[in-house]
Amino acid sequence: MDSSISQSRPRAIATWLFVVASMVVLMVSVGGITRLTESGLSITQWKPITGAIPPLTQADWQAQFDLYKATGEYRNVSGPAGMDLEAFKFIFFWEWFHRLLGRLIGMAFALPLAWFWIRKAIPQGYKPRLLALLALGGLQGVFGWFMVRSGLAGTMTDVSHFWLSIHLLTALITLAGLIWTALDLRQLAAGNVVPARWTKMASGVGAILFIQLLLGAWVAGLNAGLASDTWPLMQGRLVPEFNDGKGLFHATTHDPFLIHFLHRWWAWVAVAALVVMARKVKPIERKASVAIHSAFGTQILLGIATVMTGVALWVAVAHQVVGALLVASFAWGAHALGRRA
């Protein structure tokens, strides 16, 4: 093994990245709870440092509640529904906890990165990749604020589903990057100095999966999961009626019924692509193949259950978490294919 590699700490860095990846999955789950409990607009200001401290006095709580009362969500939804201060504290907690986790993940990445860097423990060629992952984490926080801000404008009662999809997909891309880099480092620790390559199959399957994840984010942002509580039919039909009167493109990006329909049936395109990929992966990394099959199988069942339970909170959250695990297993499988290449 090259002397520069023997002096580095690839296995330790890989373990650290897997821990951070686990924290990102937790972040996705809390983000799902935040969205499903309509908690995302409860904190109307972005204070990266002082915002880590929650309200400590009754006067502080009342001040935060007064800020929330100025939002379109409160004026048109929460207020008429009779929200009081105690109910506000519940939704405030989830948004605060979501932001706190983001800060903790940032520290869990930045501080060890600095330590490994100072100790010269980072293998040659990996510093740019780790800095890129750090930048993605920072962008995630910025996109999260843009998402919240989009819901504070005028009479808006929800955040923009476009910003929500950018926020979620950035988290999932970061998760995939963490898994891929950790696997490369683990291979390096085992003596394989050539990083895995990105293959054509990974591009094809990844593109199909990306579309499904994008549609899922739009379903969440538009509350489109409530468009139907039956499966496989919607409104008693295989193909429901949908027409928002503004053309096909607008309907595809804004009509909850059409987006729900596309999300539930594009899932099978994603399943077919993942099955093909998993079969290719099996001779190389059987555990990765099993992980891919398990993730998409569970995800399909949870998706159906989410619809049929009328988007029950914990079923819907589980659906989102397994979606993150599916991304992680896809990255694992794509890495295995890249090792062979």
N, C-alpha and C positions, 0 to 999 in steps of 0.2 A: 504494500500500500504506500502511496506517496506520503512523504514526511509531513507535508502541509496538511494532509487529511488526518494523519494520526494525531496531530497536535490540536485539531478542531474537536468539536463536540456534536457531531451530527445526530447521534442517538438521543442525546439530552434535548437538543433543539427540536427534534421530531416529537418527542413526548410533550414538550411545552406547547407545540402547535396543535397537537391533538386535544390538549386541555382547553386551549382557546377555542377550538372548533366546537367542543362540547358546550362551552359558554354561549357560543353563537346560536346553537340549537335551542338552548334555554331562552335566549333573547327572542328567538322566533316564536316560541310558545307564549311568552309573556306579551309579545306584540299582538298575537292572536287574541288573547284575553282582553287586551286594551281595546282592540277594535270591536270585538263582539259585545263588550259592556258599554260601548259608546263613551269611552274614557279619554279618547285622544285629544279632545279640545278643552279638557278641564284645566290645563296649565297654559295660559295664554302668552307667556313670556319665555324667552330663551336666555337662560343665565347659566352658561357652561360650568362656572365655578360655584357661585353662591346658590344656584338652583339645586345643588345636592342636599341642601338642608331643608327639610319640610317645614311647614308652619308649626310654630311651637306654642303660640298663645291663641286664645279665642279671637283676639283682634286680628291676628295674622290670618287665621282661617276665614274670618269674615271678609277681609280684604281680598283674598283669593277668590272667594265666592262672588264678590261684587264684580271682579274682573270677568268671571265666567258669565255673569248675568248679562253682560254687554254683547255676548256672542249671539249669532243667529240661531245656533243650536238651542240655547236656553230660551230665547224669546219665542221660538216656534215649536220646540219639541219638549225639552225638559221642564221649562217653566209651566206651560199649560198642563203638563202631566203631574205637577205638584211637587217638584223636587225641593227638598229642604236642605239645610246645612249638613245633616248627617248623611243623607244620600250623596251629597256632593263629595264628602270626605271619602266615600267608597270609590268613586270614579277617579278622584284625585290620586288615591293611593296607587292604582294600577298604572296611570301615566307617569307618576313620580318613580315608581319601581322600574318601569321600562327604561326611563332615562338614566336611573342610577345604574342599572345593569350595563348600559352603554358606556358609562364612565368607567365602571369596573373592568369591562373588557378592554377598553383603551389602555388602562393602567397595566392590566395583565399581559398586554402585548408590548407596550412601549418600554416598561421598566426592565423585563428580562432581555428584550432586544438590546437595550443600552448596555446591560451587564455582559451579554455574550460578545457584543461589539468591542467593549473595552478590554475584555479578556482575550480578544483575538481568537475566539472559539468558533466563529462563523466560517464555514468552508468557503473556499474560493468560488466566486460566481453566484453566491446566494444572497449577498447583501442587497443588490437591486430588487430581487424578488421580495425580500422581507420588507423593504421600504415601500414597495408597491402595495403590499398587503396592509401596511400601516396607513398608507394614503387612502385606501379603500375604506378602512375603518373610520377615518376622519370624514370622508365624503358621506358615509352612512349617517353620521350625526347631522351634517349639513342638510342632506336630503330629508331627514326626519323633520327638521324644523321647517323646511319649505312645504312639506306635506301638511304640518299643523297650520302654518300660516295660510295655506290655501283654504282652510275651513273657517278661518276667522274673518274672511272678507265679506262685507255686506250682510246679506241675508242667508249665507251658506249655512246649511245644517249638517254638513259632512265635509270631510277632507276630499280633495280631488282624487279620484280613483287612478289618475295618471301618476300623480306624485306618490300615492300609496304603492303602486306597482314598481316604481323606480326604487323606493325605499326598501321594499321586500326583496326585489331581485338583486339589488346591490349586496344585501346581506347573504343571499344564497350563493352569489358568485364569489364573495369573500370566503364563505364556507368551503366551496369547492377548491379555491386556491389554497386554503390552509391544509386541506386533506392531501391535495396533490403534492405540495411542497414537503409536507411531513413524510409522505411515502417516498419521495425522491431521497430525502435525507436518511430515511431508514435503509434504503438500498445502498446509499453511500457508506453507511456504517458497516454494511455487510460486505463491502469491497467492490460494489458495482459503481464505478465512477461516472458512467454515462447516464444522464438523466433520461427519464421516459419522454417519448415524443408524442405530440398531439396527432392523432390519426384521422383519416377521412371518415371512418365510422364514428368516431367520437364527435366530429363536426356535425354529421347528419343526425345522429340520435340526440345530440345536445341541442340542435336547432329545434327539433320536434318537442323536446322536453321544455325548452325555453318558452315556446308558444303556449304550452299547457299551463306553465307556471304564470305566465302573463295573464292568461284568461282567468286563472284562479284568483289572482290579485284583483282583477277588475270585478269579478263576482263578489269578492269581499268588499271592495270599495263602493259598489253600487247596491249592496244588500241583495244581490241577485239570487242568492241562495234561497230567498223566500219566494221566488217566482213560481216555484212548484214544490209540493211536498209529496209527489208521487214519482215512482220510477218503474219501468222505463218511460212511461208516457208523461207528457206535460199537457195540462188542460184537457186530459182525456184523449190526446192525439200524440202520435209519434213525432210529428213536426208541428209545433204550435204556431199560432198566428203571431206575427210580430211585424210591426211597421210603424216607425215613429214619424213618418211623413217627411223626413229630411234626407232620404237617400240611403243606399246600402252601406256606404262607408260610415256614415254617422250612426246608423243602427248597429253596425258591427262593433263600434267603440263606445256606444252609449245606451243601447237598449238592453235592460236587464234580462228580458226574456230570451233574446237572441244570444247574448253572451253566456247565459246559463246553459242554453242548448248546445252552443259550441264547446263549452268547457266539458260537459258530460260526455259528448261523443268524440271529441278530439282525444280524450283520455284513451280510447281504444287504439288510436293511431300510435300514441305514445307507448302503450303496452306492447303492441306488435314490434315496434322498433327496439324496445328494451329487451324483449324476448330474443330477438336476433342477436343483439349485442351480448346478452348473458350467455348464449350458446357459444359465441366466439371466445368469451372470457373463460368459460369453464375449464378447458384443458390447461390454461395458464395459471389461474387463481380461482379454485373452486369456491372458496369462501366468498369472494367478491360476487361470483355468479349467484350464489345462494342469497346474498344480501340484496342484490337487485331484484330477484324474484320475490323475496319476502316483502320488500318495501313496496313494490307496485301492487302486489296482491292485497296487502293490508290497506294501501291507499285507496284502491278501488272500493273495497268494502266500507271503509270509513266515509268515502264520498257519498255512497248510496245511503248510508245510515244518516249522514248529515242532512241530506234532502228529506228523508222520510221522517225524521224527528223534528222537522221544522227548524233546522239549524240550532239544535240543542248545544249549549255552550261547550261542554267538555268533549262532546263528539266532534264538534267543529274545530276545537283547539287540537285535538288528537290528529285530525285530518291535516292540519297545517304542520304539526310537528313531524308527522311521517313524511310529508312532502319534503321537509328539510333533510330527513334521513335518506330519502330517495335521491336527492341531489348528492349527498355524501357517498352513497353506494355507487351512483353513476360515476363520480370522480374516481372512486376506487377501481371500478371496472375499466374506465378509460385509461387509467394509469397502467393497469395490467396489459392492455393492448399496446400501449406505447412502449412498454418494456420489451415486448416481443419485437416490435418494429425496430 
